[in-house]
Amino acid sequence: GIALGIAAGLIYAWQIDPRVVTDTRPAQLSGEGKRNYMVALSLAYAGNRDVIAAANRLNELGGDWQALADAACELAQSGYASTSTGLLAIRAMVELAASQGSAGCASALLPAQAATSAPPPSLIPPTATVTPAPTKTQTAEASPTPLPPLPSPSPTPAGDFAIVAASPFCDPAAAGRIEIIVRNLDDSGIPGVAVEVIWPDGRERFFTGLKPDRDPGYADYSMTPGISYQVALPGLSDRSDPLTADECTAGGATTQRSYRVVFERVRTR
């Protein structure tokens, strides 16, 4: 009778009228739920650079910076790292943990991009910068009019990648655009690599691989006329020479000059 009563109670609680949990606190999540929560707070930090908000969310989860680094390590060893979206998320976790002095195995397991430089280990957000509002354009289909190449950058790279081409072109369908391509030793495109565009009043960071139909290692950025920009892979390469969206003419039409900057791996860690 006792056994039948227990069985009936379990059937009722699990199948007939299961309890619906609402208003769950982050600390009550399962292991997988906590990892997903860490991914979300790391991606939010990558977008707004608000380390205090990230710390508060991590505290709500009941974790610490080393737990974040360890979670990134677990994901880097799983199939989660096989997509550009997964790479982007793991790198955001690595960067946030590194900004507070914690590290795990993720950087070594994903050698295509080491953890990027971050603020000193403190809970002080970085200084906000003014970012010009870029206007994203569609991929150009027309054949661009080539212009003379820029002077070659220094042959000695600062990190694992060197700038092997920085060529201007004039194309009304891709006006004022910086096209970035990051290539491996076998000439294949590398997704999930952080790219930084710097101008006198600020900088912006984004990742390759968000337009896989163009190239796995492709990313682009729309310049504002009159502003001089430089491009780099933070911590992995030198900066390019200054790039400016000057006026140019193609097919009788006046437009803004664009650039194609190619980074190529020169060594592995």
C-alpha positions, -999 to 999 in steps of 0.1 A, spaced: 0 0 0 28 24 9 46 16 -24 14 21 -44 8 54 -26 43 67 -34 40 56 -70 6 73 -74 20 105 -58 50 105 -82 28 99 -112 5 128 -102 34 152 -95 55 143 -126 28 136 -152 -7 148 -143 0 181 -125 37 189 -126 48 220 -107 57 249 -130 86 268 -116 85 306 -121 107 335 -110 137 312 -107 168 330 -94 200 326 -115 217 307 -86 189 280 -89 197 272 -125 211 238 -135 248 235 -146 239 240 -183 216 269 -174 244 286 -155 268 282 -184 241 297 -207 237 326 -183 275 332 -183 274 332 -221 247 358 -220 263 381 -195 297 379 -213 281 388 -247 263 417 -230 297 429 -216 312 426 -251 285 450 -263 284 476 -236 318 471 -217 299 475 -184 320 453 -161 300 463 -130 268 450 -145 286 418 -155 300 414 -119 265 419 -104 250 393 -127 278 369 -119 272 375 -82 235 367 -87 245 334 -103 266 326 -73 298 323 -93 331 341 -96 355 352 -123 374 318 -122 341 300 -126 335 320 -157 370 311 -171 364 274 -163 330 275 -181 347 290 -211 372 261 -209 344 235 -209 327 251 -239 360 253 -258 364 215 -254 329 208 -267 312 210 -301 300 245 -290 333 259 -303 327 245 -338 306 275 -350 315 311 -354 287 320 -330 301 297 -304 336 311 -309 324 346 -304 306 337 -272 336 318 -258 360 347 -266 336 371 -249 338 349 -217 376 347 -220 380 384 -223 357 392 -194 374 367 -171 408 380 -182 398 416 -174 395 405 -138 427 384 -137 412 349 -142 421 325 -170 414 289 -181 423 266 -210 401 283 -236 428 306 -250 451 276 -256 424 255 -272 414 284 -295 447 296 -309 432 315 -338 426 344 -314 441 348 -279 422 366 -252 421 403 -261 436 430 -239 412 442 -212 411 468 -184 431 461 -153 416 438 -127 391 461 -111 354 468 -112 357 502 -129 341 503 -164 364 515 -192 360 551 -204 332 555 -228 341 566 -263 320 583 -290 313 560 -319 303 573 -353 271 556 -364 282 534 -393 258 526 -421 261 490 -432 259 484 -469 251 453 -490 279 432 -505 292 448 -537 285 429 -569 300 454 -593 336 451 -603 355 478 -584 379 502 -600 414 494 -585 436 522 -573 473 522 -566 481 502 -534 490 518 -502 526 516 -489 532 482 -474 531 482 -435 561 471 -415 572 435 -423 576 427 -386 542 419 -371 534 427 -335 516 394 -330 506 363 -349 493 381 -380 508 405 -406 490 429 -429 498 415 -464 476 439 -484 459 472 -478 445 482 -511 421 511 -519 394 507 -544 365 529 -558 331 513 -561 298 532 -557 281 500 -544 306 498 -515 313 534 -508 335 543 -478 338 507 -467 368 489 -450 367 452 -459 388 430 -436 398 395 -444 417 373 -419 434 342 -434 452 312 -420 485 296 -431 466 275 -456 448 307 -470 415 297 -455 394 324 -438 393 324 -400 359 332 -383 355 345 -348 386 368 -348 383 401 -331 389 431 -354 393 467 -340 388 499 -360 404 529 -343 399 566 -350 410 597 -332 380 599 -309 372 562 -303 373 526 -314 349 498 -323 354 460 -320 336 433 -340 343 398 -353 350 380 -385 326 353 -397 293 371 -395 290 370 -434 301 334 -441 286 336 -476 313 362 -485 342 345 -466 346 329 -432 373 354 -423 354 385 -437 342 415 -418 335 451 -429 330 486 -415 315 517 -429 336 548 -426 325 584 -420 339 608 -445 366 631 -431 377 607 -404 410 588 -405 408 551 -394 433 523 -386 425 486 -385 442 459 -363 436 425 -347 440 435 -311 470 418 -295 478 399 -327 489 424 -353 502 459 -361 478 487 -370 473 495 -406 483 528 -421 455 555 -418 425 550 -441 403 578 -451 371 578 -472 382 605 -497 363 612 -528 371 591 -559 355 585 -593 343 552 -608 324 549 -640 318 586 -641 302 586 -606 318 603 -576 318 583 -544 340 576 -514 371 555 -515 370 521 -499 398 497 -487 405 460 -486 428 450 -457 441 414 -456 456 399 -424 475 366 -428 488 343 -400 526 342 -399 530 319 -370 511 297 -346 515 297 -308 
